[in-house]
Amino acid sequence: MIQRIQSIWLLLASIIILCLLVVPILTVVNENTGYVLYGTGIKEFKNGVETVSAINTPLLIITVLAGLLSLVNIFNFRNRTLQKRIAIINIVLILGLSFWLFHLAQQIPGGIELAEINPGMFLPLGNIIFTLLAIRSIGQDEKLIRSAERLR
């Protein structure tokens, strides 16, 4: 059913990863130019005014796909093995997204050495934790159903 605990974990995971679209991951300030990395790409600011907003379309698609994958996975409650597999695929997708964001962060002028870490840096980790909690809850449901079938 939809009201199981793994549904809550998967909902939280999807909300967290979709927050990457609006929450900054890191900020780099060089003299009068600032660069902010989001889940959509890099935004450039000069003297506090946004000058260039480089939206990376594949990055945006992967970020939204990761959020929607968790959200759609809530409704796979009848097929628990498929639900587990999709959750594992989502974890791999989030790890790939994290490495991609790290690669983008290295390309920012000034590099990671001058970067200020923002809350968005920890959102992929939160997504992975909530997805792992959902996988654990799915396993507990499987155990419960197997024990109930044994009693029949």
N, CA, C and O atoms as a GROMACS GRO file, in nm:
protein
  608
    1MET      N    1   0.083  -0.118   0.000
    1MET     CA    2   0.000   0.000   0.000
    1MET      C    3   0.087   0.125   0.000
    1MET      O    4   0.206   0.120   0.031
    2ILE      N    5   0.026   0.233  -0.035
    2ILE     CA    6   0.101   0.358  -0.046
    2ILE      C    7   0.139   0.412   0.092
    2ILE      O    8   0.238   0.485   0.103
    3GLN      N    9   0.066   0.378   0.196
    3GLN     CA   10   0.092   0.436   0.327
    3GLN      C   11   0.201   0.364   0.405
    3GLN      O   12   0.209   0.380   0.527
    4ARG      N   13   0.285   0.286   0.342
    4ARG     CA   14   0.395   0.220   0.410
    4ARG      C   15   0.509   0.319   0.431
    4ARG      O   16   0.513   0.425   0.369
    5ILE      N   17   0.600   0.283   0.520
    5ILE     CA   18   0.708   0.375   0.558
    5ILE      C   19   0.803   0.401   0.442
    5ILE      O   20   0.860   0.510   0.432
    6GLN      N   21   0.822   0.302   0.352
    6GLN     CA   22   0.913   0.325   0.241
    6GLN      C   23   0.859   0.432   0.147
    6GLN      O   24   0.937   0.497   0.077
    7SER      N   25   0.728   0.452   0.145
    7SER     CA   26   0.670   0.559   0.064
    7SER      C   27   0.713   0.695   0.117
    7SER      O   28   0.741   0.787   0.040
    8ILE      N   29   0.719   0.707   0.249
    8ILE     CA   30   0.763   0.833   0.309
    8ILE      C   31   0.911   0.856   0.279
    8ILE      O   32   0.950   0.968   0.245
    9TRP      N   33   0.993   0.750   0.291
    9TRP     CA   34   1.136   0.766   0.262
    9TRP      C   35   1.159   0.804   0.116
    9TRP      O   36   1.242   0.890   0.087
   10LEU      N   37   1.085   0.742   0.026
   10LEU     CA   38   1.102   0.773  -0.116
   10LEU      C   39   1.051   0.914  -0.149
   10LEU      O   40   1.109   0.982  -0.234
   11LEU      N   41   0.945   0.957  -0.083
   11LEU     CA   42   0.896   1.093  -0.103
   11LEU      C   43   0.998   1.195  -0.055
   11LEU      O   44   1.024   1.295  -0.123
   12LEU      N   45   1.057   1.170   0.062
   12LEU     CA   46   1.160   1.260   0.113
   12LEU      C   47   1.283   1.263   0.022
   12LEU      O   48   1.344   1.368   0.001
   13ALA      N   49   1.318   1.146  -0.033
   13ALA     CA   50   1.432   1.139  -0.125
   13ALA      C   51   1.406   1.221  -0.251
   13ALA      O   52   1.495   1.291  -0.299
   14SER      N   53   1.285   1.213  -0.304
   14SER     CA   54   1.256   1.289  -0.425
   14SER      C   55   1.251   1.440  -0.397
   14SER      O   56   1.297   1.519  -0.479
   15ILE      N   57   1.197   1.479  -0.284
   15ILE     CA   58   1.193   1.621  -0.250
   15ILE      C   59   1.334   1.676  -0.232
   15ILE      O   60   1.365   1.786  -0.278
   16ILE      N   61   1.419   1.599  -0.165
   16ILE     CA   62   1.556   1.644  -0.139
   16ILE      C   63   1.633   1.664  -0.269
   16ILE      O   64   1.702   1.764  -0.285
   17ILE      N   65   1.623   1.569  -0.361
   17ILE     CA   66   1.702   1.581  -0.483
   17ILE      C   67   1.646   1.690  -0.574
   17ILE      O   68   1.722   1.753  -0.648
   18LEU      N   69   1.517   1.713  -0.570
   18LEU     CA   70   1.460   1.822  -0.649
   18LEU      C   71   1.496   1.959  -0.591
   18LEU      O   72   1.489   2.060  -0.661
   19CYS      N   73   1.535   1.963  -0.465
   19CYS     CA   74   1.582   2.088  -0.405
   19CYS      C   75   1.713   2.134  -0.466
   19CYS      O   76   1.749   2.252  -0.453
   20LEU      N   77   1.786   2.044  -0.532
   20LEU     CA   78   1.910   2.083  -0.600
   20LEU      C   79   1.885   2.187  -0.708
   20LEU      O   80   1.977   2.258  -0.748
   21LEU      N   81   1.762   2.196  -0.756
   21LEU     CA   82   1.730   2.293  -0.860
   21LEU      C   83   1.731   2.436  -0.808
   21LEU      O   84   1.752   2.529  -0.886
   22VAL      N   85   1.708   2.454  -0.678
   22VAL     CA   86   1.699   2.590  -0.623
   22VAL      C   87   1.800   2.618  -0.512
   22VAL      O   88   1.826   2.735  -0.481
   23VAL      N   89   1.857   2.516  -0.453
   23VAL     CA   90   1.952   2.534  -0.343
   23VAL      C   91   2.094   2.531  -0.401
   23VAL      O   92   2.130   2.436  -0.472
   24PRO      N   93   2.176   2.632  -0.372
   24PRO     CA   94   2.312   2.634  -0.427
   24PRO      C   95   2.398   2.523  -0.366
   24PRO      O   96   2.386   2.489  -0.249
   25ILE      N   97   2.486   2.468  -0.450
   25ILE     CA   98   2.576   2.361  -0.406
   25ILE      C   99   2.705   2.420  -0.352
   25ILE      O  100   2.749   2.386  -0.242
   26LEU      N  101   2.765   2.508  -0.429
   26LEU     CA  102   2.882   2.579  -0.380
   26LEU      C  103   2.895   2.712  -0.450
   26LEU      O  104   2.840   2.734  -0.558
   27THR      N  105   2.971   2.802  -0.387
   27THR     CA  106   2.991   2.937  -0.437
   27THR      C  107   3.139   2.966  -0.441
   27THR      O  108   3.213   2.934  -0.348
   28VAL      N  109   3.183   3.026  -0.552
   28VAL     CA  110   3.322   3.068  -0.566
   28VAL      C  111   3.321   3.216  -0.598
   28VAL      O  112   3.251   3.260  -0.688
   29VAL      N  113   3.400   3.294  -0.523
   29VAL     CA  114   3.408   3.438  -0.546
   29VAL      C  115   3.552   3.473  -0.580
   29VAL      O  116   3.644   3.449  -0.502
   30ASN      N  117   3.570   3.530  -0.700
   30ASN     CA  118   3.700   3.580  -0.746
   30ASN      C  119   3.687   3.729  -0.767
   30ASN      O  120   3.611   3.774  -0.853
   31GLU      N  121   3.760   3.807  -0.690
   31GLU     CA  122   3.759   3.953  -0.700
   31GLU      C  123   3.616   4.005  -0.703
   31GLU      O  124   3.550   4.006  -0.599
   32ASN      N  125   3.565   4.050  -0.818
   32ASN     CA  126   3.428   4.102  -0.822
   32ASN      C  127   3.332   4.007  -0.896
   32ASN      O  128   3.217   4.043  -0.922
   33THR      N  129   3.380   3.888  -0.929
   33THR     CA  130   3.297   3.790  -1.000
   33THR      C  131   3.269   3.670  -0.910
   33THR      O  132   3.359   3.617  -0.845
   34GLY      N  133   3.144   3.630  -0.906
   34GLY     CA  134   3.105   3.514  -0.827
   34GLY      C  135   3.040   3.409  -0.914
   34GLY      O  136   2.970   3.440  -1.010
   35TYR      N  137   3.064   3.284  -0.880
   35TYR     CA  138   3.006   3.172  -0.952
   35TYR      C  139   2.931   3.085  -0.851
   35TYR      O  140   2.983   3.053  -0.744
   36VAL      N  141   2.809   3.046  -0.888
   36VAL     CA  142   2.728   2.962  -0.800
   36VAL      C  143   2.686   2.839  -0.880
   36VAL      O  144   2.634   2.849  -0.991
   37LEU      N  145   2.711   2.722  -0.822
   37LEU     CA  146   2.675   2.595  -0.886
   37LEU      C  147   2.542   2.546  -0.830
   37LEU      O  148   2.526   2.530  -0.709
   38TYR      N  149   2.448   2.520  -0.921
   38TYR     CA  150   2.318   2.464  -0.887
   38TYR      C  151   2.303   2.330  -0.956
   38TYR      O  152   2.393   2.290  -1.031
   39GLY      N  153   2.195   2.260  -0.934
   39GLY     CA  154   2.167   2.136  -1.004
   39GLY      C  155   2.126   2.158  -1.148
   39GLY      O  156   2.104   2.062  -1.222
   40THR      N  157   2.116   2.284  -1.189
   40THR     CA  158   2.083   2.317  -1.328
   40THR      C  159   2.204   2.367  -1.406
   40THR      O  160   2.200   2.372  -1.529
   41GLY      N  161   2.310   2.403  -1.338
   41GLY     CA  162   2.429   2.455  -1.404
   41GLY      C  163   2.496   2.561  -1.319
   41GLY      O  164   2.476   2.569  -1.198
   42ILE      N  165   2.577   2.643  -1.386
   42ILE     CA  166   2.657   2.745  -1.317
   42ILE      C  167   2.600   2.882  -1.349
   42ILE      O  168   2.573   2.914  -1.465
   43LYS      N  169   2.581   2.964  -1.246
   43LYS     CA  170   2.538   3.102  -1.264
   43LYS      C  171   2.654   3.194  -1.228
   43LYS      O  172   2.725   3.172  -1.130
   44GLU      N  173   2.673   3.297  -1.308
   44GLU     CA  174   2.782   3.392  -1.286
   44GLU      C  175   2.724   3.525  -1.241
   44GLU      O  176   2.626   3.574  -1.297
   45PHE      N  177   2.786   3.584  -1.140
   45PHE     CA  178   2.743   3.713  -1.087
   45PHE      C  179   2.860   3.810  -1.092
   45PHE      O  180   2.972   3.776  -1.053
   46LYS      N  181   2.834   3.932  -1.138
   46LYS     CA  182   2.935   4.039  -1.133
   46LYS      C  183   2.876   4.153  -1.053
   46LYS      O  184   2.771   4.207  -1.087
   47ASN      N  185   2.945   4.189  -0.946
   47ASN     CA  186   2.900   4.295  -0.856
   47ASN      C  187   2.759   4.269  -0.804
   47ASN      O  188   2.681   4.363  -0.788
   48GLY      N  189   2.728   4.144  -0.778
   48GLY     CA  190   2.600   4.107  -0.720
   48GLY      C  191   2.486   4.094  -0.819
   48GLY      O  192   2.373   4.064  -0.779
   49VAL      N  193   2.511   4.116  -0.948
   49VAL     CA  194   2.407   4.107  -1.049
   49VAL      C  195   2.436   3.987  -1.138
   49VAL      O  196   2.548   3.967  -1.184
   50GLU      N  197   2.333   3.906  -1.162
   50GLU     CA  198   2.351   3.787  -1.245
   50GLU      C  199   2.377   3.827  -1.389
   50GLU      O  200   2.296   3.898  -1.450
   51THR      N  201   2.489   3.783  -1.444
   51THR     CA  202   2.523   3.817  -1.582
   51THR      C  203   2.501   3.699  -1.676
   51THR      O  204   2.439   3.715  -1.781
   52VAL      N  205   2.550   3.583  -1.640
   52VAL     CA  206   2.538   3.465  -1.724
   52VAL      C  207   2.476   3.352  -1.642
   52VAL      O  208   2.520   3.323  -1.531
   53SER      N  209   2.376   3.289  -1.700
   53SER     CA  210   2.316   3.173  -1.638
   53SER      C  211   2.327   3.057  -1.736
   53SER      O  212   2.243   3.040  -1.824
   54ALA      N  213   2.433   2.978  -1.719
   54ALA     CA  214   2.458   2.867  -1.811
   54ALA      C  215   2.380   2.745  -1.763
   54ALA      O  216   2.426   2.672  -1.675
   55ILE      N  217   2.263   2.724  -1.822
   55ILE     CA  218   2.182   2.608  -1.785
   55ILE      C  219   2.233   2.488  -1.863
   55ILE      O  220   2.236   2.488  -1.986
   56ASN      N  221   2.273   2.387  -1.791
   56ASN     CA  222   2.323   2.264  -1.849
   56ASN      C  223   2.203   2.170  -1.862
   56ASN      O  224   2.161   2.108  -1.763
   57THR      N  225   2.149   2.158  -1.982
   57THR     CA  226   2.026   2.083  -2.003
   57THR      C  227   2.037   1.936  -1.964
   57THR      O  228   1.946   1.885  -1.898
   58PRO      N  229   2.145   1.864  -2.001
   58PRO     CA  230   2.153   1.724  -1.956
   58PRO      C  231   2.158   1.710  -1.804
   58PRO      O  232   2.101   1.617  -1.748
   59LEU      N  233   2.226   1.803  -1.738
   59LEU     CA  234   2.232   1.801  -1.592
   59LEU      C  235   2.094   1.824  -1.533
   59LEU      O  236   2.055   1.757  -1.437
   60LEU      N  237   2.020   1.918  -1.589
   60LEU     CA  238   1.883   1.945  -1.544
   60LEU      C  239   1.795   1.822  -1.562
   60LEU      O  240   1.717   1.788  -1.474
   61ILE      N  241   1.809   1.756  -1.676
   61ILE     CA  242   1.727   1.637  -1.703
   61ILE      C  243   1.760   1.525  -1.605
   61ILE      O  244   1.669   1.459  -1.553
   62ILE      N  245   1.888   1.502  -1.577
   62ILE     CA  246   1.928   1.396  -1.484
   62ILE      C  247   1.879   1.427  -1.343
   62ILE      O  248   1.835   1.337  -1.272
   63THR      N  249   1.887   1.552  -1.302
   63THR     CA  250   1.842   1.590  -1.168
   63THR      C  251   1.691   1.568  -1.154
   63THR      O  252   1.646   1.511  -1.054
   64VAL      N  253   1.614   1.612  -1.252
   64VAL     CA  254   1.469   1.594  -1.247
   64VAL      C  255   1.434   1.445  -1.258
   64VAL      O  256   1.342   1.398  -1.191
   65LEU      N  257   1.506   1.371  -1.342
   65LEU     CA  258   1.482   1.228  -1.357
   65LEU      C  259   1.505   1.153  -1.226
   65LEU      O  260   1.429   1.063  -1.192
   66ALA      N  261   1.610   1.190  -1.153
   66ALA     CA  262   1.638   1.126  -1.025
   66ALA      C  263   1.524   1.153  -0.925
   66ALA      O  264   1.486   1.063  -0.849
   67GLY      N  265   1.472   1.274  -0.924
   67GLY     CA  266   1.361   1.305  -0.836
   67GLY      C  267   1.233   1.234  -0.874
   67GLY      O  268   1.161   1.183  -0.789
   68LEU      N  269   1.206   1.230  -1.004
   68LEU     CA  270   1.084   1.164  -1.050
   68LEU      C  271   1.092   1.013  -1.034
   68LEU      O  272   0.990   0.947  -1.012
   69LEU      N  273   1.212   0.958  -1.045
   69LEU     CA  274   1.230   0.813  -1.028
   69LEU      C  275   1.191   0.771  -0.887
   69LEU      O  276   1.125   0.669  -0.868
   70SER      N  277   1.232   0.849  -0.788
   70SER     CA  278   1.193   0.819  -0.650
   70SER      C  279   1.042   0.837  -0.630
   70SER      O  280   0.978   0.758  -0.561
   71LEU      N  281   0.989   0.940  -0.691
   71LEU     CA  282   0.846   0.968  -0.675
   71LEU      C  283   0.761   0.859  -0.740
   71LEU      O  284   0.662   0.814  -0.681
   72VAL      N  285   0.797   0.816  -0.859
   72VAL     CA  286   0.721   0.713  -0.930
   72VAL      C  287   0.739   0.578  -0.861
   72VAL      O  288   0.648   0.494  -0.864
   73ASN      N  289   0.853   0.556  -0.800
   73ASN     CA  290   0.881   0.430  -0.733
   73ASN      C  291   0.788   0.405  -0.613
   73ASN      O  292   0.771   0.291  -0.570
   74ILE      N  293   0.728   0.509  -0.562
   74ILE     CA  294   0.633   0.493  -0.451
   74ILE      C  295   0.517   0.404  -0.494
   74ILE      O  296   0.465   0.327  -0.413
   75PHE      N  297   0.477   0.414  -0.619
   75PHE     CA  298   0.359   0.343  -0.666
   75PHE      C  299   0.389   0.201  -0.715
   75PHE      O  300   0.302   0.136  -0.771
   76ASN      N  301   0.511   0.153  -0.694
   76ASN     CA  302   0.546   0.014  -0.726
   76ASN      C  303   0.535  -0.075  -0.603
   76ASN      O  304   0.608  -0.173  -0.591
   77PHE      N  305   0.446  -0.043  -0.512
   77PHE     CA  306   0.438  -0.114  -0.385
   77PHE      C  307   0.393  -0.259  -0.400
   77PHE      O  308   0.414  -0.339  -0.310
   78ARG      N  309   0.331  -0.294  -0.512
   78ARG     CA  310   0.287  -0.433  -0.532
   78ARG      C  311   0.401  -0.523  -0.578
   78ARG      O  312   0.396  -0.644  -0.556
   79ASN      N  313   0.501  -0.467  -0.641
   79ASN     CA  314   0.615  -0.543  -0.690
   79ASN      C  315   0.739  -0.496  -0.614
   79ASN      O  316   0.811  -0.407  -0.660
   80ARG      N  317   0.763  -0.557  -0.500
   80ARG     CA  318   0.870  -0.511  -0.412
   80ARG      C  319   1.009  -0.533  -0.471
   80ARG      O  320   1.098  -0.452  -0.447
   81THR      N  321   1.029  -0.639  -0.547
   81THR     CA  322   1.162  -0.660  -0.605
   81THR      C  323   1.193  -0.553  -0.709
   81THR      O  324   1.306  -0.505  -0.717
   82LEU      N  325   1.093  -0.515  -0.789
   82LEU     CA  326   1.112  -0.406  -0.885
   82LEU      C  327   1.135  -0.275  -0.812
   82LEU      O  328   1.217  -0.193  -0.855
   83GLN      N  329   1.064  -0.254  -0.703
   83GLN     CA  330   1.080  -0.132  -0.625
   83GLN      C  331   1.223  -0.122  -0.570
   83GLN      O  332   1.282  -0.014  -0.570
   84LYS      N  333   1.277  -0.234  -0.524
   84LYS     CA  334   1.416  -0.235  -0.475
   84LYS      C  335   1.514  -0.206  -0.587
   84LYS      O  336   1.608  -0.129  -0.569
   85ARG      N  337   1.494  -0.269  -0.702
   85ARG     CA  338   1.585  -0.248  -0.815
   85ARG      C  339   1.584  -0.104  -0.861
   85ARG      O  340   1.690  -0.047  -0.890
   86ILE      N  341   1.467  -0.044  -0.869
   86ILE     CA  342   1.459   0.096  -0.911
   86ILE      C  343   1.527   0.185  -0.808
   86ILE      O  344   1.591   0.283  -0.846
   87ALA      N  345   1.514   0.154  -0.681
   87ALA     CA  346   1.580   0.233  -0.576
   87ALA      C  347   1.732   0.222  -0.591
   87ALA      O  348   1.803   0.321  -0.573
   88ILE      N  349   1.782   0.103  -0.622
   88ILE     CA  350   1.927   0.087  -0.640
   88ILE      C  351   1.974   0.162  -0.764
   88ILE      O  352   2.080   0.224  -0.763
   89ILE      N  353   1.895   0.158  -0.871
   89ILE     CA  354   1.928   0.235  -0.992
   89ILE      C  355   1.931   0.384  -0.960
   89ILE      O  356   2.015   0.457  -1.011
   90ASN      N  357   1.839   0.428  -0.876
   90ASN     CA  358   1.835   0.569  -0.838
   90ASN      C  359   1.960   0.607  -0.758
   90ASN      O  360   2.014   0.717  -0.776
   91ILE      N  361   2.008   0.518  -0.672
   91ILE     CA  362   2.130   0.547  -0.596
   91ILE      C  363   2.249   0.561  -0.691
   91ILE      O  364   2.331   0.651  -0.676
   92VAL      N  365   2.257   0.472  -0.789
   92VAL     CA  366   2.366   0.480  -0.887
   92VAL      C  367   2.355   0.610  -0.967
   92VAL      O  368   2.456   0.674  -0.996
   93LEU      N  369   2.232   0.649  -1.003
   93LEU     CA  370   2.210   0.774  -1.075
   93LEU      C  371   2.254   0.895  -0.993
   93LEU      O  372   2.314   0.988  -1.046
   94ILE      N  373   2.223   0.894  -0.864
   94ILE     CA  374   2.262   1.004  -0.776
   94ILE      C  375   2.414   1.009  -0.761
   94ILE      O  376   2.472   1.118  -0.758
   95LEU      N  377   2.479   0.894  -0.751
   95LEU     CA  378   2.625   0.892  -0.743
   95LEU      C  379   2.686   0.950  -0.870
   95LEU      O  380   2.782   1.027  -0.864
   96GLY      N  381   2.632   0.913  -0.986
   96GLY     CA  382   2.679   0.970  -1.112
   96GLY      C  383   2.657   1.120  -1.118
   96GLY      O  384   2.743   1.194  -1.164
   97LEU      N  385   2.541   1.164  -1.071
   97LEU     CA  386   2.511   1.307  -1.066
   97LEU      C  387   2.608   1.380  -0.975
   97LEU      O  388   2.652   1.491  -1.007
   98SER      N  389   2.643   1.320  -0.863
   98SER     CA  390   2.738   1.381  -0.770
   98SER      C  391   2.876   1.397  -0.833
   98SER      O  392   2.940   1.501  -0.818
   99PHE      N  393   2.921   1.293  -0.904
   99PHE     CA  394   3.050   1.304  -0.971
   99PHE      C  395   3.047   1.409  -1.081
   99PHE      O  396   3.146   1.479  -1.102
  100TRP      N  397   2.935   1.420  -1.151
  100TRP     CA  398   2.921   1.521  -1.255
  100TRP      C  399   2.926   1.661  -1.195
  100TRP      O  400   2.992   1.750  -1.250
  101LEU      N  401   2.856   1.682  -1.083
  101LEU     CA  402   2.860   1.812  -1.016
  101LEU      C  403   3.000   1.844  -0.966
  101LEU      O  404   3.043   1.959  -0.970
  102PHE      N  405   3.072   1.743  -0.918
  102PHE     CA  406   3.210   1.764  -0.873
  102PHE      C  407   3.297   1.806  -0.991
  102PHE      O  408   3.382   1.894  -0.977
  103HIS      N  409   3.277   1.743  -1.106
  103HIS     CA  410   3.353   1.778  -1.226
  103HIS      C  411   3.322   1.922  -1.268
  103HIS      O  412   3.413   1.996  -1.306
  104LEU      N  413   3.196   1.961  -1.262
  104LEU     CA  414   3.158   2.099  -1.295
  104LEU      C  415   3.219   2.198  -1.196
  104LEU      O  416   3.260   2.307  -1.235
  105ALA      N  417   3.224   2.159  -1.070
  105ALA     CA  418   3.283   2.247  -0.968
  105ALA      C  419   3.431   2.270  -0.994
  105ALA      O  420   3.483   2.378  -0.966
  106GLN      N  421   3.499   2.170  -1.046
  106GLN     CA  422   3.641   2.186  -1.076
  106GLN      C  423   3.663   2.279  -1.195
  106GLN      O  424   3.770   2.339  -1.207
  107GLN      N  425   3.565   2.292  -1.283
  107GLN     CA  426   3.578   2.377  -1.400
  107GLN      C  427   3.551   2.524  -1.371
  107GLN      O  428   3.579   2.609  -1.456
  108ILE      N  429   3.498   2.555  -1.256
  108ILE     CA  430   3.470   2.693  -1.220
  108ILE      C  431   3.603   2.766  -1.203
  108ILE      O  432   3.694   2.714  -1.140
  109PRO      N  433   3.616   2.887  -1.260
  109PRO     CA  434   3.740   2.963  -1.241
  109PRO      C  435   3.767   2.986  -1.091
  109PRO      O  436   3.678   3.030  -1.018
  110GLY      N  437   3.885   2.957  -1.050
  110GLY     CA  438   3.919   2.965  -0.908
  110GLY      C  439   3.921   2.829  -0.844
  110GLY      O  440   3.989   2.807  -0.744
  111GLY      N  441   3.847   2.736  -0.902
  111GLY     CA  442   3.848   2.598  -0.856
  111GLY      C  443   3.782   2.577  -0.722
  111GLY      O  444   3.718   2.666  -0.667
  112ILE      N  445   3.798   2.457  -0.673
  112ILE     CA  446   3.735   2.416  -0.549
  112ILE      C  447   3.808   2.474  -0.428
  112ILE      O  448   3.751   2.484  -0.319
  113GLU      N  449   3.934   2.512  -0.446
  113GLU     CA  450   4.012   2.563  -0.333
  113GLU      C  451   3.951   2.689  -0.274
  113GLU      O  452   3.957   2.710  -0.152
  114LEU      N  453   3.891   2.774  -0.358
  114LEU     CA  454   3.832   2.899  -0.311
  114LEU      C  455   3.681   2.887  -0.284
  114LEU      O  456   3.616   2.985  -0.250
  115ALA      N  457   3.627   2.768  -0.299
  115ALA     CA  458   3.482   2.748  -0.292
  115ALA      C  459   3.430   2.753  -0.150
  115ALA      O  460   3.494   2.709  -0.055
  116GLU      N  461   3.312   2.809  -0.140
  116GLU     CA  462   3.237   2.809  -0.014
  116GLU      C  463   3.127   2.704  -0.028
  116GLU      O  464   3.045   2.712  -0.119
  117ILE      N  465   3.125   2.609   0.062
  117ILE     CA  466   3.028   2.499   0.055
  117ILE      C  467   2.892   2.548   0.103
  117ILE      O  468   2.881   2.613   0.207
  118ASN      N  469   2.790   2.516   0.025
  118ASN     CA  470   2.653   2.553   0.058
  118ASN      C  471   2.572   2.428   0.091
  118ASN      O  472   2.620   2.316   0.070
  119PRO      N  473   2.451   2.444   0.142
  119PRO     CA  474   2.371   2.327   0.183
  119PRO      C  475   2.343   2.227   0.072
  119PRO      O  476   2.322   2.109   0.101
  120GLY      N  477   2.343   2.270  -0.052
  120GLY     CA  478   2.315   2.180  -0.163
  120GLY      C  479   2.418   2.069  -0.178
  120GLY      O  480   2.392   1.967  -0.241
  121MET      N  481   2.535   2.089  -0.119
  121MET     CA  482   2.641   1.988  -0.128
  121MET      C  483   2.599   1.858  -0.058
  121MET      O  484   2.644   1.750  -0.097
  122PHE      N  485   2.514   1.867   0.042
  122PHE     CA  486   2.478   1.750   0.123
  122PHE      C  487   2.346   1.687   0.079
  122PHE      O  488   2.306   1.584   0.133
  123LEU      N  489   2.276   1.747  -0.017
  123LEU     CA  490   2.147   1.693  -0.060
  123LEU      C  491   2.158   1.557  -0.128
  123LEU      O  492   2.075   1.470  -0.099
  124PRO      N  493   2.258   1.531  -0.216
  124PRO     CA  494   2.268   1.396  -0.272
  124PRO      C  495   2.292   1.289  -0.165
  124PRO      O  496   2.241   1.178  -0.175
  125LEU      N  497   2.370   1.323  -0.063
  125LEU     CA  498   2.394   1.229   0.046
  125LEU      C  499   2.263   1.199   0.120
  125LEU      O  500   2.236   1.084   0.155
  126GLY      N  501   2.183   1.302   0.144
  126GLY     CA  502   2.053   1.282   0.208
  126GLY      C  503   1.961   1.195   0.124
  126GLY      O  504   1.888   1.111   0.177
  127ASN      N  505   1.965   1.215  -0.007
  127ASN     CA  506   1.885   1.132  -0.096
  127ASN      C  507   1.927   0.986  -0.087
  127ASN      O  508   1.842   0.898  -0.080
  128ILE      N  509   2.056   0.960  -0.087
  128ILE     CA  510   2.105   0.822  -0.079
  128ILE      C  511   2.065   0.759   0.054
  128ILE      O  512   2.025   0.643   0.058
  129ILE      N  513   2.075   0.835   0.162
  129ILE     CA  514   2.037   0.782   0.294
  129ILE      C  515   1.889   0.746   0.297
  129ILE      O  516   1.852   0.639   0.345
  130PHE      N  517   1.803   0.835   0.247
  130PHE     CA  518   1.659   0.807   0.248
  130PHE      C  519   1.625   0.690   0.156
  130PHE      O  520   1.535   0.612   0.187
  131THR      N  521   1.695   0.677   0.045
  131THR     CA  522   1.669   0.565  -0.045
  131THR      C  523   1.714   0.433   0.020
  131THR      O  524   1.647   0.331   0.005
  132LEU      N  525   1.826   0.436   0.091
  132LEU     CA  526   1.869   0.315   0.162
  132LEU      C  527   1.771   0.276   0.272
  132LEU      O  528   1.746   0.158   0.294
  133LEU      N  529   1.716   0.376   0.340
  133LEU     CA  530   1.614   0.347   0.440
  133LEU      C  531   1.489   0.286   0.376
  133LEU      O  532   1.426   0.198   0.434
  134ALA      N  533   1.454   0.333   0.256
  134ALA     CA  534   1.340   0.276   0.185
  134ALA      C  535   1.368   0.132   0.146
  134ALA      O  536   1.280   0.046   0.157
  135ILE      N  537   1.489   0.104   0.099
  135ILE     CA  538   1.525  -0.034   0.063
  135ILE      C  539   1.516  -0.125   0.185
  135ILE      O  540   1.468  -0.238   0.175
  136ARG      N  541   1.563  -0.075   0.299
  136ARG     CA  542   1.554  -0.155   0.422
  136ARG      C  543   1.408  -0.183   0.459
  136ARG      O  544   1.374  -0.294   0.501
  137SER      N  545   1.323  -0.083   0.445
  137SER     CA  546   1.181  -0.101   0.477
  137SER      C  547   1.113  -0.198   0.380
  137SER      O  548   1.026  -0.275   0.419
  138ILE      N  549   1.154  -0.193   0.253
  138ILE     CA  550   1.099  -0.287   0.155
  138ILE      C  551   1.139  -0.430   0.194
  138ILE      O  552   1.057  -0.521   0.184
  139GLY      N  553   1.263  -0.449   0.238
  139GLY     CA  554   1.309  -0.581   0.283
  139GLY      C  555   1.230  -0.630   0.404
  139GLY      O  556   1.198  -0.748   0.413
  140GLN      N  557   1.200  -0.539   0.496
  140GLN     CA  558   1.120  -0.578   0.612
  140GLN      C  559   0.979  -0.619   0.571
  140GLN      O  560   0.922  -0.712   0.628
  141ASP      N  561   0.922  -0.550   0.471
  141ASP     CA  562   0.790  -0.588   0.420
  141ASP      C  563   0.794  -0.727   0.357
  141ASP      O  564   0.703  -0.807   0.377
  142GLU      N  565   0.900  -0.755   0.283
  142GLU     CA  566   0.913  -0.888   0.221
  142GLU      C  567   0.919  -0.996   0.328
  142GLU      O  568   0.855  -1.101   0.314
  143LYS      N  569   0.995  -0.971   0.433
  143LYS     CA  570   1.005  -1.069   0.543
  143LYS      C  571   0.869  -1.092   0.608
  143LYS      O  572   0.830  -1.205   0.636
  144LEU      N  573   0.797  -0.985   0.631
  144LEU     CA  574   0.666  -0.994   0.694
  144LEU      C  575   0.569  -1.074   0.607
  144LEU      O  576   0.495  -1.158   0.658
  145ILE      N  577   0.570  -1.049   0.479
  145ILE     CA  578   0.480  -1.121   0.390
  145ILE      C  579   0.516  -1.267   0.379
  145ILE      O  580   0.428  -1.353   0.375
  146ARG      N  581   0.647  -1.298   0.373
  146ARG     CA  582   0.690  -1.439   0.369
  146ARG      C  583   0.648  -1.512   0.496
  146ARG      O  584   0.603  -1.627   0.489
  147SER      N  585   0.662  -1.448   0.611
  147SER     CA  586   0.623  -1.514   0.736
  147SER      C  587   0.472  -1.534   0.743
  147SER      O  588   0.426  -1.634   0.799
  148ALA      N  589   0.396  -1.441   0.688
  148ALA     CA  590   0.250  -1.455   0.688
  148ALA      C  591   0.207  -1.567   0.591
  148ALA      O  592   0.110  -1.638   0.618
  149GLU      N  593   0.278  -1.582   0.481
  149GLU     CA  594   0.244  -1.689   0.387
  149GLU      C  595   0.282  -1.826   0.444
  149GLU      O  596   0.216  -1.925   0.413
  150ARG      N  597   0.384  -1.832   0.526
  150ARG     CA  598   0.423  -1.959   0.588
  150ARG      C  599   0.315  -2.007   0.685
  150ARG      O  600   0.295  -2.127   0.701
  151LEU      N  601   0.247  -1.914   0.749
  151LEU     CA  602   0.146  -1.949   0.848
  151LEU      C  603   0.018  -2.002   0.784
  151LEU      O  604  -0.063  -2.067   0.851
  152ARG      N  605  -0.002  -1.974   0.656
  152ARG     CA  606  -0.126  -2.019   0.589
  152ARG      C  607  -0.136  -2.166   0.577
  152ARG      O  608  -0.234  -2.217   0.523
   0.00000   0.00000   0.00000
